[in-house]
Amino acid sequence: MARDRNVEGLQQSIFDTEMHLMMIVDKLRAHDRLEVSALASKIGGLCPISS
């Protein structure tokens, strides 16, 4: 069903975002600001904020 695919896609987006956030936390602990910036922009692409 279309709804099942939508739910599956949403679950994958949430999982991807969680993984990127965990990587950001690791990089923040290592003080790797450049890598944090790159990962944050990936999250922005996964979850665009509408104005």
C-alpha positions as CSV (number, residue, x, y, z in Angstrom):
1,M,0.0,0.0,0.0
2,A,1.0,3.6,-0.5
3,R,0.6,4.4,3.1
4,D,2.9,1.6,4.2
5,R,5.6,2.9,1.8
6,N,5.1,6.4,3.3
7,V,5.5,5.1,6.8
8,E,8.5,3.1,5.8
9,G,10.1,6.2,4.2
10,L,9.4,8.3,7.2
11,Q,10.9,5.6,9.5
12,Q,14.0,5.5,7.3
13,S,14.3,9.3,7.4
14,I,14.1,9.3,11.2
15,F,16.7,6.5,11.5
16,D,19.0,8.4,9.1
17,T,18.6,11.6,11.1
18,E,19.3,9.8,14.4
19,M,22.5,8.3,12.9
20,H,23.7,11.7,11.8
21,L,22.9,13.3,15.2
22,M,24.9,10.6,16.9
23,M,27.8,11.2,14.6
24,I,27.5,15.0,15.3
25,V,27.7,14.3,19.0
26,D,30.8,12.2,18.5
27,K,32.5,14.9,16.4
28,L,31.5,17.6,18.9
29,R,33.2,15.6,21.6
30,A,36.3,15.4,19.4
31,H,36.0,19.1,18.6
32,D,35.9,18.5,14.9
33,R,33.8,21.5,13.8
34,L,34.3,21.0,10.1
35,E,32.9,17.5,10.2
36,V,30.0,18.7,12.5
37,S,29.1,21.3,9.9
38,A,29.1,18.8,7.1
39,L,26.9,16.4,9.0
40,A,24.5,19.1,10.0
41,S,24.0,20.0,6.4
42,K,23.1,16.4,5.6
43,I,20.4,16.5,8.2
44,G,19.1,19.7,6.7
45,G,18.8,17.8,3.4
46,L,16.9,15.0,5.1
47,C,14.5,17.2,7.0
48,P,14.1,20.5,5.2
49,I,12.5,23.2,7.4
50,S,9.7,24.9,5.5
51,S,9.3,28.6,6.1
